[in-house]
Amino acid sequence: MAKLTKSQRVISIAIGLSLTSAGGAALYGFGPAEMWTQSQISQLVASANSDIASFTASFGSQLTTTFEQLISAVAVSTKQEALASSQISDTTMQAAQQLLNATTTQNTNDQVVKAVLDYSGSTGQGYQPCIVLYKNKSLDHAWDGLPQVVKTRMRRSEMYGGNLVASTNDAMQNRLKTHRDKFCTPSEEKAGLCTASSLPGGDTNAATLFESAAPDSIVDQARTSYIENVLGAPDQIITSKAGKSQSGQTYMLSKARKDAFLSIPAYSLNMIAQANTGSPDYDNKSPNEMLQMRVNQYFGGKEALQWAATLTRQQPRGLLVELAKMEGTNAWINQKQFEQNQRIIANLAAQELLMAEPLKANLDNKAMRMNSASAMQQVK
């Protein structure tokens, strides 16, 4: 049986007391009527108690059901809140991971883009890096090979150091014949000496040294003849018997001294000539033409416009690379100018020595006269 609550017991006792008081007052005599009344009261009390018990049981059951529903609802809500919190946590973690992945990818892309911009041939290596490197190396090889080519060129000349000709007169006649055959001037043609040449007077024109020409072309032959004319007449060979004499020894010593002095201007003039002679190894370009093309990349011509346009889209690294290449080219040109200045200094030194020759000869004559006078006095 369900237990009555405190409020329910109070209500029940109050009703019972009221009924008992009323009945007692009416049934004061305790007769048959009183007994009937007492039974009715008992029935009413029993009925009231039954109703109260039934209400209490129904109300308690409803309270229990409601309480269980509340507990179930709270439990479901708690689980849903926990699930929602887990989902939010997972979503937050996934979002953080995606952000991290996106940031990592962006950083990687930035590094790739920076690497492409810094090392790309169009934005980070300056103007045409591979082609310029090839041209610079070719230019350096062309100039570095000049001394050996000049030596070969000088050996073909009758004025090469140590060379002697069978007859100086015949050698000069051959030069004259070459002049009339290849470099005849209009005035000589009018005189009936020869037929005017396509390069009149080329063997006496210093401008041929600075004109680009193919090997063994008419211009190249003209400057070879010009160099021989500048160096003078060749020396004639002497017999071995004459060479053993005092005059022969003096002649050979003078010949060696002359060759030593002439080797300096001969080397300089042939260097100029060969620097303007084309070579099949370099697309028939002369070293000076190759140098001019390299300089024109920066200071003139169509290539300079392309170079300037390239610099406008270069990254800082590309500009630094281009600056380094320019400074390298400038240093290389300074080195070649230094070598040229060395040849100029050597020519000036030889000129000074030769200009001092008359003074030396004068002093030698005076010394010989003094020695002769002293010897004559001793004889007396």
C-alpha positions in Angstrom: 0.0 0.0 0.0 1.3 3.4 -0.9 2.3 5.6 2.0 0.4 8.8 2.7 2.3 12.0 2.7 2.2 14.3 5.7 -0.3 16.6 4.1 -2.5 13.7 3.1 -2.6 12.3 6.8 -3.5 15.7 8.1 -6.5 16.0 5.7 -7.7 12.4 6.6 -7.6 13.0 10.4 -9.4 16.3 10.1 -12.2 14.8 8.1 -12.6 11.9 10.6 -12.7 14.2 13.6 -15.3 16.4 12.0 -17.5 13.5 11.1 -17.1 11.9 14.6 -18.0 15.1 16.3 -21.1 15.6 14.2 -22.2 12.0 14.6 -21.6 12.1 18.4 -23.6 15.2 18.7 -26.5 13.7 16.8 -26.2 10.3 18.4 -26.1 11.4 21.9 -28.4 8.7 23.0 -26.7 5.8 21.4 -29.9 4.1 20.1 -30.7 2.3 16.9 -30.6 5.5 14.9 -27.3 6.2 16.4 -26.0 2.8 15.3 -27.2 3.4 11.7 -25.6 6.8 11.7 -22.4 5.3 13.1 -22.3 2.8 10.3 -22.9 5.5 7.7 -20.1 7.5 9.1 -17.8 4.6 9.0 -18.7 3.9 5.4 -18.1 7.5 4.5 -14.8 7.5 6.3 -13.8 4.3 4.6 -14.9 5.7 1.2 -13.0 9.0 1.8 -9.9 7.0 2.9 -10.2 4.9 -0.2 -10.5 7.9 -2.5 -7.6 9.5 -0.7 -5.5 6.3 -1.1 -6.5 6.0 -4.7 -5.6 9.7 -5.4 -2.4 9.3 -3.5 -1.4 6.2 -5.5 -2.4 7.8 -8.8 -0.6 11.0 -8.0 2.5 9.2 -6.8 2.5 7.1 -9.9 2.2 10.2 -12.1 5.0 11.9 -10.1 7.2 8.9 -10.6 6.5 8.7 -14.3 7.0 12.4 -14.7 10.3 12.2 -12.7 11.5 9.3 -14.8 10.6 11.2 -18.0 12.5 14.2 -16.6 15.5 12.0 -15.8 15.4 10.4 -19.2 15.0 13.7 -20.9 18.0 15.1 -18.9 20.0 12.0 -19.7 19.2 12.3 -23.4 20.0 16.0 -23.4 23.2 15.3 -21.5 24.3 12.7 -24.1 23.3 15.0 -26.9 25.3 17.9 -25.4 28.2 15.6 -24.9 27.9 14.4 -28.5 27.6 17.9 -29.7 30.6 19.0 -27.7 32.6 16.0 -29.2 31.5 17.0 -32.6 32.5 20.6 -32.1 35.8 19.5 -30.7 36.4 17.2 -33.7 35.2 19.9 -36.1 37.5 22.4 -34.4 40.4 20.0 -34.6 39.7 19.2 -38.3 39.4 22.9 -39.0 42.8 23.5 -37.3 44.3 20.7 -39.3 42.9 22.0 -42.5 44.2 25.5 -41.6 47.6 24.0 -40.8 47.6 22.1 -44.1 46.6 25.2 -46.0 49.3 27.2 -44.3 51.9 24.6 -45.0 50.8 24.3 -48.6 50.8 28.1 -49.0 54.3 28.3 -47.5 55.5 25.5 -49.9 53.9 27.3 -52.8 55.5 30.6 -51.7 58.9 28.8 -51.5 58.3 27.2 -55.0 57.3 30.6 -56.4 60.3 32.3 -54.9 62.6 29.6 -56.2 61.1 29.8 -59.6 61.4 33.6 -59.6 64.9 33.6 -58.2 66.3 30.9 -60.4 64.2 31.1 -63.5 66.0 32.0 -66.7 63.5 34.8 -67.3 63.3 36.4 -63.9 66.3 35.3 -61.8 69.3 34.8 -64.0 69.7 38.0 -65.9 69.7 38.3 -69.7 69.8 35.0 -71.6 72.1 33.3 -69.0 73.1 30.3 -71.0 73.7 32.2 -74.3 75.6 34.9 -72.5 77.8 32.4 -70.7 78.6 30.7 -74.0 79.4 34.0 -75.7 81.6 35.1 -72.8 83.5 31.8 -72.8 83.9 31.9 -76.6 85.2 35.5 -76.3 87.7 34.6 -73.6 88.9 31.6 -75.6 89.3 33.6 -78.8 91.5 36.2 -77.1 93.5 33.7 -75.0 94.4 31.9 -78.2 95.7 35.0 -79.9 99.3 34.8 -78.7 99.8 31.3 -80.1 98.1 32.3 -83.4 100.3 35.4 -83.7 103.5 33.4 -83.2 102.4 31.2 -86.1 101.6 34.2 -88.2 105.0 35.8 -87.5 106.9 32.6 -88.4 105.5 33.0 -92.0 107.2 36.4 -92.4 110.7 36.9 -93.7 111.2 39.4 -90.9 110.8 36.8 -88.2 113.6 36.8 -85.7 116.6 34.8 -86.9 115.4 34.6 -90.5 117.9 35.4 -93.3 117.2 35.7 -97.0 119.3 34.6 -99.9 119.4 38.2 -101.2 118.1 41.3 -99.7 117.8 42.9 -103.1 115.7 40.0 -104.4 113.5 40.1 -101.3 112.8 43.8 -101.9 112.1 43.2 -105.6 109.6 40.6 -104.6 107.9 43.1 -102.3 107.7 45.5 -105.1 106.2 42.9 -107.4 103.6 42.0 -104.8 102.7 45.6 -104.4 102.2 46.0 -108.2 100.2 42.8 -108.5 97.9 43.3 -105.6 98.0 46.9 -104.3 98.7 49.0 -107.4 97.5 52.6 -107.1 95.8 54.7 -109.8 98.9 56.9 -110.2 101.0 53.8 -110.8 98.4 52.6 -113.3 98.6 55.9 -115.2 102.4 55.5 -115.3 101.9 52.1 -116.9 103.5 50.2 -114.1 100.6 48.0 -113.2 96.8 47.6 -113.1 94.9 49.4 -110.4 94.0 47.1 -107.5 90.7 46.7 -105.6 92.7 47.8 -102.5 95.2 50.3 -103.9 98.1 51.1 -101.6 96.9 48.6 -99.1 100.4 47.5 -98.2 101.2 51.0 -97.0 97.9 51.7 -95.3 97.8 51.2 -91.5 94.0 51.2 -91.6 94.1 47.6 -92.9 95.3 46.6 -89.4 92.0 47.6 -87.9 89.6 46.3 -90.6 87.9 42.9 -89.9 88.9 40.4 -92.7 88.9 36.7 -93.4 92.2 34.8 -93.2 94.4 35.2 -96.4 91.9 37.7 -97.9 93.3 40.7 -99.8 93.0 42.8 -96.6 94.8 40.3 -94.6 97.6 40.1 -97.2 97.8 43.9 -97.3 98.4 44.2 -93.6 101.0 41.4 -93.6 102.8 43.4 -96.3 102.3 46.6 -94.3 103.9 45.1 -91.2 106.9 43.9 -93.3 107.3 47.4 -94.8 107.3 48.9 -91.3 109.9 46.5 -90.0 112.2 47.2 -92.9 114.4 45.2 -95.2 115.3 41.6 -94.3 118.9 40.6 -93.6 120.9 38.6 -96.1 122.5 35.3 -95.2 126.3 35.0 -95.1 128.5 32.0 -95.6 129.8 30.0 -92.6 133.3 31.1 -93.4 132.3 34.7 -93.3 130.4 34.1 -90.1 133.5 33.0 -88.4 135.3 36.2 -89.2 135.4 39.2 -86.9 133.1 41.2 -89.2 130.8 38.2 -89.6 130.6 37.9 -85.8 129.8 41.6 -85.5 127.2 41.2 -88.3 125.4 38.3 -86.5 125.5 40.1 -83.2 124.0 43.2 -84.8 121.4 40.9 -86.5 120.4 39.4 -83.1 120.2 42.8 -81.5 118.1 44.1 -84.4 115.8 41.1 -84.2 115.4 41.6 -80.4 114.3 45.2 -80.9 112.0 44.5 -83.9 110.3 41.6 -82.2 108.5 44.0 -79.9 106.8 46.1 -82.6 106.4 43.0 -84.8 104.4 41.2 -82.1 102.3 44.3 -81.4 101.4 44.9 -85.0 100.6 41.2 -85.6 98.4 41.2 -82.4 96.4 44.1 -83.9 96.1 42.3 -87.2 95.1 38.9 -85.8 92.6 40.5 -83.4 90.8 41.7 -86.5 91.1 38.4 -88.4 88.0 36.2 -88.5 88.1 32.6 -87.5 85.9 29.7 -88.7 85.9 28.4 -85.1 83.9 31.5 -84.0 81.5 31.8 -87.0 84.1 33.7 -89.0 84.1 36.5 -86.4 87.3 38.2 -85.4 88.0 38.6 -81.6 87.4 42.3 -81.9 84.0 41.7 -83.5 83.1 39.3 -80.8 84.1 41.9 -78.2 82.1 44.6 -79.9 79.0 42.3 -79.9 79.4 41.6 -76.2 79.7 45.3 -75.4 76.7 46.2 -77.7 74.6 44.0 -75.5 74.7 46.7 -72.9 75.4 49.9 -74.8 73.9 49.8 -78.3 72.1 47.9 -81.0 69.0 45.7 -81.0 70.4 43.3 -78.3 70.7 46.2 -75.9 67.0 46.9 -76.2 66.2 43.3 -75.4 68.6 43.4 -72.5 67.0 46.5 -71.0 63.5 44.9 -71.5 64.7 41.8 -69.6 65.9 43.8 -66.6 62.5 45.2 -66.1 61.1 41.8 -65.0 64.1 40.6 -63.1 63.9 39.8 -59.4 66.5 41.3 -57.1 68.6 38.2 -57.5 68.4 38.4 -61.3 69.6 42.0 -61.1 72.5 41.1 -58.9 73.4 38.2 -61.2 73.3 40.6 -64.2 75.4 43.1 -62.3 78.0 40.4 -61.5 78.2 39.5 -65.2 78.7 43.1 -66.2 81.4 43.6 -63.6 83.0 40.4 -64.8 83.0 41.6 -68.4 84.4 45.0 -67.3 87.2 43.3 -65.3 88.0 41.1 -68.3 88.2 44.2 -70.6 90.5 45.9 -68.0 92.8 42.8 -68.1 93.0 43.1 -71.9 93.7 46.8 -71.7 96.5 46.0 -69.2 98.1 43.6 -71.6 97.8 46.2 -74.4 99.4 48.8 -72.1 102.2 46.3 -71.4 102.9 46.1 -75.1 102.9 49.9 -75.4 105.3 50.2 -72.6 107.6 47.6 -74.2 107.5 49.6 -77.5 108.3 52.8 -75.7 111.2 51.2 -73.8 112.6 49.8 -77.1 112.2 53.3 -78.7 114.1 54.9 -75.8 116.9 52.4 -76.1 117.2 53.0 -79.9 117.1 56.8 -79.4 120.0 56.4 -77.0 122.1 54.6 -79.7 123.6 57.7 -81.2 124.7 58.9 -77.8 126.2 55.5 -77.1 128.0 55.4 -80.4 129.4 58.9 -79.8 130.7 57.9 -76.4 132.2 54.7 -77.8 134.1 56.8 -80.5 135.4 59.2 -77.9 136.6 56.3 -75.8 138.3 54.7 -78.7 140.1 58.0 -79.6 141.2 58.4 -76.0 142.5 54.9 -75.9 144.4 55.5 -79.2 145.9 58.7 -78.0 147.0 57.1 -74.7 148.6 54.2 -76.7 150.5 56.6 -79.0 151.9 58.5 -76.0 153.1 55.2 -74.5 154.8 54.3 -77.7 156.8 57.6 -77.7 
